[in-house]
């Protein structure tokens, strides 16, 4: 890449660049981050060409000069010689020039480097051929042969200068412009393997055959007729178009390439959940300088970063610049309460606007197609130690409390508090007609009672029982009495309605509410001895796991009634015997 020559910059521009360099150096010494560099003037297209090294790209120029007899009129031929000198002086030394003259027949006058300007001009005849014809077709044929030579450049330009119509001799295959030879020229031109092929036809007066070049090379630019005064400008158009094609070929590899950001993580501290993220901002171009502006960081997954990135980055082709950002991450709540390491991948991305300082200079002829956004790569990971055994202990305690509450609710439902009072234990008399005699009694309270009766020689257990278990109503709480004997009679169980009695294992158990007296005897069929008779109290025999059920309102289901004849059991009479 050729350097910018000092004399191409104005004194004011050089002063601004010097001040910018001094400011950057001072910031570097003090450890400061410099802001955006002082913006220099936008480069011109010529400066871009120099930085690209456009003149080092070879191109072929085939120049066809009409030397027929009519070119001697009005000084047209001498003017062409003069203008060609100026045209050749602007070509690069890497360019190849093939010079042909044509009249009755074409002649190759020069073929070689464009740097030999004097040799090219000396190769031109001093004057046109007197009475020479104008065989434009034969001249174009030579141009196509030249462009198809071995080692020809991929970029080529054909320039045709003529002042006459097609006036070929009778022996020429191109005498008629509708002959097959012209179609053959078009086919040969289409088969040329060129990156870019430009063609310019310069008529030196009105009504010439210059436009015939367009029938062979469709993209030919036919310029306005000129008597020589505008010829230099027309020739310069072909030269500038060729240089533009050179630039386009050099920049082709950078089309669509932009900036890639690669993230890496350093200085990881999993205990504190911190890390240092390094962003490597790299230009993917080989020729085009890029500028990234409006730089800002976007975080995800709760990652917090500090320290803004530089607002603007200028990147030379292939250059990579880096900066670092401290980050911190808190994973938040996780159902994994035990100690573990939590992590998050790719938590940061860099956003900004990518452009090139060359875009305006090359527009609209060359579009750089620079992607406007940054491409973020890399998979850095930030981790932090999360959870603790303390959290596990707290969670276990909370769970235990919940289970305890559930168990307590279930226990209170399944085993309600006993109706306070006492239970009298009675045995049946040995003679007919004799009622029941109390042989023992014990108090009942809380949720369960366990009483060892010496008189009975058995263990009596009493606990609350809901009948049915689906209700909390107090009137459905009974006393589940269990008589455990140590002999062959084993265990008997019966649920007694509060304030009532029932047979359990051959004994009659009577529940008396708190404050009531436990009778010494119960009469057979007419209530306890010595007590007033009143409403009858049926006393059915118990069945294993059955229920002692009292009477209920007609048509209403009762949980206490047994289908047993009650006439054979004692009743309690609240009236005097």
C-alpha positions in Angstrom: 0.0 0.0 0.0 1.5 3.3 -1.0 1.9 6.0 1.7 0.2 9.4 1.5 2.7 11.9 0.2 3.3 14.8 2.6 2.6 17.4 0.1 -0.9 16.0 -0.5 -2.1 17.4 2.9 -2.6 21.1 3.7 -0.8 22.8 6.6 -4.0 23.1 8.6 -4.6 19.4 8.3 -1.1 18.5 9.3 -1.4 20.7 12.3 -4.6 19.0 13.4 -3.1 15.5 12.9 0.0 16.6 15.0 -2.2 17.9 17.9 -4.2 14.7 17.8 -1.1 12.5 18.0 0.3 14.7 20.9 -3.0 14.4 22.8 -3.1 10.6 22.4 0.5 10.3 23.6 -0.2 12.4 26.7 -3.2 10.2 27.5 -1.1 7.1 27.1 1.5 8.4 29.5 -1.0 9.4 32.1 -2.9 6.1 31.8 -6.1 7.8 30.6 -8.4 6.6 28.0 -8.5 9.0 25.1 -11.8 10.0 23.6 -12.6 9.9 19.9 -9.6 11.1 17.9 -9.8 14.4 16.2 -11.6 13.7 13.0 -9.5 14.5 9.9 -11.0 15.5 6.6 -12.8 12.8 4.7 -10.4 11.2 2.2 -10.8 11.9 -1.5 -11.2 9.2 -4.0 -7.7 9.8 -5.2 -6.3 9.3 -1.7 -8.3 6.1 -1.4 -6.8 4.9 -4.7 -3.3 5.6 -3.4 -4.0 3.7 -0.2 -5.4 0.8 -2.1 -2.5 0.7 -4.5 -4.8 0.9 -7.5 -1.9 1.9 -9.8 -0.2 -1.4 -9.0 -3.1 -3.3 -10.5 -2.3 -4.1 -14.1 -4.8 -3.2 -16.9 -4.8 -3.5 -20.6 -5.5 -0.5 -22.9 -6.0 -1.2 -26.6 -6.1 2.1 -28.5 -7.4 2.1 -32.1 -6.5 5.3 -34.0 -8.0 6.0 -37.4 -5.3 6.9 -40.0 -7.5 7.1 -43.0 -7.0 10.0 -45.4 -9.8 12.0 -44.0 -8.0 12.3 -40.6 -5.7 14.9 -42.2 -8.5 17.4 -42.5 -8.9 20.2 -39.9 -5.8 19.0 -38.0 -7.7 16.0 -36.5 -4.8 13.6 -36.6 -2.3 16.0 -35.1 -4.8 16.8 -32.3 -5.2 13.1 -31.6 -1.4 12.7 -31.3 -1.3 15.6 -28.8 -4.2 14.4 -26.7 -2.9 10.8 -26.6 0.3 12.1 -25.0 -1.7 13.6 -22.1 -3.8 10.4 -21.8 -0.7 8.2 -21.7 1.0 10.3 -19.0 -1.8 9.4 -16.6 -1.5 5.7 -16.9 0.3 3.5 -14.4 3.5 1.8 -15.1 1.8 -1.5 -14.5 -0.6 -0.9 -17.3 -0.1 -2.4 -20.8 -0.8 -0.4 -23.9 -1.4 -1.9 -27.3 -1.5 0.8 -30.1 -3.1 0.0 -33.4 -3.7 2.2 -36.4 -6.3 1.3 -39.0 -7.2 2.5 -42.5 -7.3 0.1 -45.4 -5.6 -2.5 -43.1 -4.6 -2.4 -39.4 -1.1 -2.2 -38.1 0.2 -2.9 -34.6 2.3 0.1 -33.7 3.2 -0.6 -30.1 2.6 -3.2 -27.4 4.2 -2.8 -24.0 4.4 -0.9 -20.7 2.4 2.4 -20.5 5.5 3.9 -18.8 7.2 4.3 -22.2 5.1 7.3 -23.2 7.6 8.7 -25.7 8.0 5.3 -27.4 4.3 5.0 -27.8 3.9 8.4 -29.4 6.9 7.8 -31.6 5.3 4.7 -32.9 2.5 6.6 -34.4 2.9 7.6 -38.1 3.7 11.3 -38.7 0.6 11.6 -40.9 -2.4 9.6 -41.9 -2.4 7.4 -45.0 -3.4 9.3 -48.1 -6.5 7.8 -49.7 -6.6 5.2 -47.0 -9.9 3.4 -46.4 -11.6 3.1 -43.0 -12.0 -0.6 -42.0 -13.3 -0.3 -38.5 -14.2 -4.0 -38.3 -10.7 -5.1 -39.0 -9.3 -2.8 -36.4 -11.8 -4.2 -33.8 -10.7 -7.7 -34.7 -7.1 -6.8 -33.9 -8.2 -5.4 -30.6 -10.0 -8.6 -29.6 -7.0 -10.7 -30.6 -4.8 -8.5 -28.4 -7.2 -8.9 -25.4 -7.1 -12.6 -25.8 -3.4 -12.9 -25.8 -1.6 -15.1 -23.2 -0.9 -13.2 -20.0 -3.4 -10.4 -20.7 -4.8 -8.5 -17.7 -8.3 -9.2 -16.2 -9.2 -5.5 -16.6 -9.2 -4.1 -20.1 -10.3 -1.0 -22.0 -10.7 -0.5 -25.7 -10.6 3.1 -27.0 -11.6 3.8 -30.6 -10.9 7.2 -32.3 -12.3 7.7 -35.8 -13.7 10.4 -38.0 -15.3 8.3 -40.7 -17.9 5.8 -41.5 -17.1 2.1 -42.1 -15.5 2.2 -45.5 -13.6 -1.1 -45.9 -12.0 -2.2 -49.2 -13.9 -4.8 -51.3 -11.7 -7.6 -50.0 -12.6 -7.0 -46.4 -15.1 -9.4 -44.6 -16.4 -6.4 -42.7 -17.3 -4.3 -45.8 -21.0 -4.8 -45.0 -22.0 -4.1 -41.4 -24.6 -6.9 -41.7 -22.1 -9.5 -42.7 -21.6 -12.7 -40.6 -18.1 -11.4 -39.7 -19.6 -8.7 -37.5 -21.6 -11.4 -35.6 -18.4 -13.4 -35.2 -16.7 -10.4 -33.6 -19.6 -10.1 -31.1 -19.2 -13.8 -30.2 -15.5 -13.5 -29.7 -15.9 -10.5 -27.5 -18.5 -12.3 -25.3 -16.1 -15.2 -24.8 -13.3 -13.0 -23.3 -12.6 -13.9 -19.7 -12.3 -10.5 -18.2 -13.0 -9.2 -14.7 -14.0 -5.9 -16.4 -14.1 -4.8 -20.0 -14.7 -1.2 -20.9 -15.1 0.3 -24.4 -15.2 3.9 -25.5 -15.9 5.1 -29.0 -14.8 8.7 -29.7 -16.3 10.1 -33.0 -14.1 13.0 -34.2 -17.0 14.4 -36.2 -20.7 13.8 -36.8 -22.0 10.7 -38.5 -19.1 8.3 -38.1 -18.9 4.5 -37.6 -17.7 4.8 -34.0 -20.9 3.3 -32.8 -20.0 0.0 -34.5 -17.9 -0.8 -31.5 -21.1 -1.1 -29.4 -22.4 -3.9 -31.7 -19.4 -5.9 -30.7 -19.0 -4.9 -27.1 -22.5 -4.1 -25.8 -21.4 -1.9 -22.9 -19.5 0.6 -25.2 -19.9 4.2 -24.3 -20.3 6.3 -27.4 -19.3 9.8 -26.6 -20.5 13.0 -28.2 -18.8 13.9 -31.5 -15.8 16.1 -31.0 -13.6 18.0 -33.3 -10.8 17.6 -30.8 -11.6 20.4 -28.3 -13.2 17.9 -25.8 -11.1 14.9 -26.7 -8.8 15.1 -23.7 -11.8 15.0 -21.3 -13.3 12.0 -23.2 -10.1 10.0 -23.0 -9.9 10.8 -19.3 -13.3 9.2 -18.8 -12.0 5.9 -20.0 -9.0 6.1 -17.8 -11.0 6.9 -14.7 -13.4 4.1 -15.4 -10.5 1.7 -15.7 -9.1 2.9 -12.4 -12.5 2.5 -10.8 -12.6 -1.1 -12.1 -9.1 -1.7 -10.6 -10.4 -0.4 -7.2 -13.4 -2.6 -7.4 -11.3 -5.6 -8.1 -9.0 -4.9 -5.1 -12.0 -4.3 -2.8 -14.0 -7.4 -4.0 -12.5 -9.6 -1.2 -13.7 -7.1 1.5 -17.3 -6.9 0.3 -19.7 -7.8 3.1 -16.9 -8.0 5.7 -17.2 -6.1 9.0 -16.1 -6.4 12.6 -16.1 -9.4 14.9 -16.0 -9.2 18.7 -14.6 -12.2 20.6 -15.1 -12.3 24.3 -12.8 -14.1 26.8 -13.1 -14.3 30.6 -10.1 -13.7 32.9 -9.6 -13.2 36.6 -12.5 -15.4 37.5 -13.6 -15.4 41.2 -16.4 -18.0 41.7 -16.8 -17.2 45.4 -17.6 -13.5 44.7 -19.2 -14.1 41.3 -16.9 -11.6 39.6 -14.7 -11.8 36.5 -12.9 -9.6 34.0 -14.3 -9.8 30.4 -12.0 -8.9 27.6 -13.5 -7.9 24.3 -11.2 -8.3 21.2 -12.6 -6.1 18.4 -11.2 -7.3 15.1 -11.6 -6.0 11.6 -12.2 -8.7 9.1 -11.2 -6.7 6.1 -7.9 -6.8 4.2 -8.1 -3.4 2.5 -10.9 -1.3 4.0 -10.4 0.7 7.2 -13.5 0.6 9.5 -14.9 2.8 12.2 -17.1 1.5 15.1 -19.1 4.2 16.7 -21.8 4.4 19.4 -20.2 1.4 21.2 -22.2 0.1 24.1 -22.4 -3.2 26.1 -25.6 -5.3 26.4 -25.8 -7.7 29.3 -28.1 -10.7 29.9 -29.0 -13.1 32.6 -28.5 -10.6 35.4 -24.9 -9.8 34.7 -23.8 -6.4 35.9 -20.8 -4.7 34.2 -19.0 -1.5 35.1 -16.8 0.9 33.1 -18.1 2.0 29.6 -16.3 0.8 26.5 -14.5 3.4 24.3 -17.3 5.2 22.4 -15.4 5.1 19.0 -12.9 2.6 17.6 -10.9 3.1 14.4 -9.7 -0.2 12.9 -7.2 -0.5 10.2 -7.6 -3.5 7.8 -7.1 -6.7 9.9 -6.4 -4.8 13.1 -7.6 -6.0 16.5 -8.1 -3.7 19.5 -9.1 -4.9 23.0 -10.6 -3.5 26.2 -11.7 -5.1 29.4 -14.8 -4.8 31.6 -15.3 -5.9 35.2 -18.5 -7.9 35.6 -20.4 -9.3 38.6 -23.2 -11.9 38.6 -25.7 -13.0 41.2 -27.6 -16.2 40.1 -30.6 -15.4 42.3 -32.9 -18.0 43.8 -32.3 -21.6 42.8 -34.1 -24.7 44.0 -30.7 -26.3 44.4 -30.1 -25.2 48.0 -27.1 -27.4 48.6 -23.6 -25.9 47.9 -22.9 -25.9 44.1 -21.4 -23.7 41.5 -23.8 -21.9 39.2 -22.8 -20.3 35.9 -23.9 -18.4 32.9 -22.4 -18.4 29.4 -21.9 -15.6 26.9 -23.5 -12.9 29.2 -22.2 -9.8 27.3 -22.4 -8.6 23.8 -21.0 -5.4 22.2 -23.2 -3.3 19.9 -22.4 -0.4 17.8 -22.5 1.1 14.3 -19.9 0.0 11.8 -18.9 2.1 8.8 -15.9 3.0 6.7 -14.3 6.4 6.1 -14.0 5.4 2.5 -17.7 4.9 1.9 -18.5 8.5 0.8 -15.4 8.8 -1.4 -16.2 5.6 -3.4 -20.0 6.1 -3.5 -22.0 5.6 -5.6 -19.7 3.7 -7.9 -18.5 1.2 -5.3 -20.6 -0.1 -2.5 -18.5 -1.5 0.3 -21.4 -3.4 1.8 -20.0 -3.2 5.3 -22.3 -4.9 7.8 -23.7 -2.2 10.1 -23.7 -4.4 13.2 -21.0 -6.2 15.2 -20.8 -10.0 15.2 -20.2 -11.3 18.7 -18.4 -14.6 19.2 -16.9 -16.5 22.1 -18.5 -18.3 25.0 -17.1 -16.8 28.2 -18.6 -18.2 31.4 -19.1 -16.4 34.7 -19.8 -18.6 37.8 -20.5 -18.2 41.4 -20.7 -20.4 44.4 -24.4 -20.8 45.3 -26.4 -22.5 48.0 -25.3 -23.6 51.5 -25.9 -26.2 54.0 -27.4 -23.6 56.2 -30.1 -23.0 53.5 -30.6 -26.8 53.4 -31.1 -26.8 57.1 -33.6 -23.9 57.0 -35.5 -25.5 54.2 -35.5 -28.9 56.1 -36.8 -27.1 59.2 -39.6 -25.3 57.3 -40.6 -28.6 55.7 -40.6 -30.3 59.1 -42.8 -27.6 60.4 -45.2 -28.0 57.5 -45.3 -31.8 58.0 -45.8 -31.3 61.7 -48.7 -29.0 61.1 -50.3 -31.5 58.6 -49.7 -34.3 61.1 -51.2 -32.3 63.9 -54.2 -31.4 61.9 -54.7 -35.1 60.9 -54.2 -36.2 64.5 -56.6 -33.6 65.9 -59.2 -34.8 63.3 -58.6 -38.5 63.8 -58.2 -38.4 67.5 -60.4 -35.6 69.0 -60.5 -34.7 72.7 -62.6 -37.0 74.9 -65.8 -35.8 76.4 -64.8 -35.1 79.9 -66.3 -37.2 82.7 -65.9 -40.8 84.0 -66.6 -44.3 82.9 -68.2 -46.8 85.1 -67.4 -50.5 84.7 -70.3 -52.9 85.5 -70.8 -56.6 85.5 -74.0 -58.5 85.1 -75.7 -60.1 88.1 -75.7 -64.0 88.5 -79.4 -64.3 89.2 -82.2 -63.6 86.7 -83.7 -60.2 87.1 -80.7 -58.8 88.8 -79.2 -55.7 87.0 -75.6 -54.6 86.7 -73.2 -53.9 89.5 -70.4 -51.4 89.3 -67.1 -53.0 90.0 -64.7 -50.1 89.0 -64.7 -46.6 87.6 -62.0 -44.2 86.2 -61.9 -40.6 84.9 -61.6 -39.7 81.2 -60.1 -36.5 79.8 -57.7 -35.2 77.1 -57.4 -37.4 74.0 -56.8 -40.8 75.4 -56.9 -42.7 78.7 -55.2 -46.0 79.6 -56.5 -47.6 82.8 -55.4 -50.9 84.3 -58.4 -52.3 86.3 -57.5 -54.8 89.0 -61.2 -55.6 89.5 -61.5 -56.7 86.0 -58.0 -58.0 85.5 -57.7 -56.2 82.2 -56.4 -53.1 80.5 -59.0 -50.6 79.4 -58.0 -48.0 76.7 -60.3 -45.1 75.8 -59.7 -42.6 73.0 -61.8 -40.1 71.1 -63.2 -41.3 67.7 -65.1 -39.4 65.1 -68.2 -41.2 63.7 -68.0 -40.7 60.8 -64.4 -39.4 60.4 -65.4 -36.9 57.7 -67.0 -34.5 60.1 -65.8 -32.2 62.9 -69.2 -31.9 64.6 -69.0 -32.3 68.4 -72.0 -34.6 68.5 -70.2 -37.1 66.3 -67.3 -37.6 68.7 -67.5 -40.9 70.5 -65.4 -42.9 73.0 -63.6 -45.9 71.4 -63.2 -48.3 74.3 -60.8 -51.2 74.0 -60.7 -54.0 76.6 -57.5 -56.0 76.6 -57.6 -59.3 78.6 -54.6 -61.5 79.2 -56.6 -64.7 78.7 -58.3 -66.5 75.9 -61.0 -63.9 75.6 -58.4 -61.5 74.1 -59.3 -58.0 73.0 -62.7 -56.3 72.5 -63.5 -52.9 71.1 -66.6 -50.7 71.0 -67.4 -47.0 70.3 -69.7 -45.6 72.9 -71.8 -42.5 72.4 -71.1 -39.8 75.0 -73.4 -40.1 78.0 -74.4 -43.7 77.0 -73.0 -47.1 77.6 -72.2 -50.3 75.8 -71.1 -53.9 76.3 -67.4 -54.5 75.7 -66.1 -58.0 76.3 -68.9 -59.0 78.6 -68.7 -55.9 80.7 -71.0 -52.9 80.5 -69.1 -49.5 80.2 -71.1 -46.4 81.0 -69.9 -42.9 80.2 -71.0 -40.3 82.7 -70.5 -36.6 81.8 -68.5 -34.4 84.2 -70.5 -33.5 87.3 -72.8 -36.5 87.1 -72.6 -39.4 89.6 -71.6 -42.9 88.6 -74.4 -45.2 89.7 -73.5 -48.2 91.9 -76.0 -50.4 90.2 -78.0 -50.5 87.0 -81.5 -52.1 87.1 -82.4 -54.8 84.6 -84.9 -53.2 82.3 -85.7 -50.2 84.5 -82.5 -48.3 85.0 -80.0 -48.0 87.9 -81.0 -49.0 91.3 -82.0 -46.2 93.6 -82.3 -43.6 90.8 -85.4 -42.0 89.4 -86.8 -43.6 86.3 -87.1 -41.6 83.2 -86.4 -42.0 79.5 -85.1 -45.4 78.6 -81.5 -45.9 77.6 -81.0 -48.8 75.3 -77.8 -50.8 76.0 -76.9 -53.1 73.0 -74.2 -55.7 73.1 -71.0 -54.6 71.4 -69.6 -56.2 68.2 -66.0 -56.1 67.1 -65.3 -52.6 65.8 -69.0 -51.8 65.9 -70.7 -48.7 67.2 -73.1 -48.2 70.1 -75.8 -46.0 68.4 -78.5 -44.0 70.1 -82.0 -43.3 68.6 -82.4 -40.6 66.1 -85.1 -38.5 64.6 -87.4 -40.4 62.3 -86.1 -40.5 58.7 -82.6 -39.2 59.8 -79.6 -41.4 59.5 -77.9 -42.3 62.9 -74.4 -43.5 63.4 -75.2 -45.0 66.8 -78.2 -47.4 66.3 -77.6 -51.2 66.3 -80.0 -53.7 64.8 -80.2 -55.6 68.1 -83.3 -56.3 70.3 -82.9 -53.9 73.2 -85.5 -55.4 75.5 -82.9 -57.7 77.2 -80.6 -54.9 78.3 -80.7 -52.5 81.3 -82.2 -49.1 81.0 -81.6 -46.1 83.1 -84.7 -44.6 84.6 -84.6 -41.0 85.7 -87.8 -41.4 87.9 -88.0 -42.8 91.4 -88.4 -46.6 91.4 
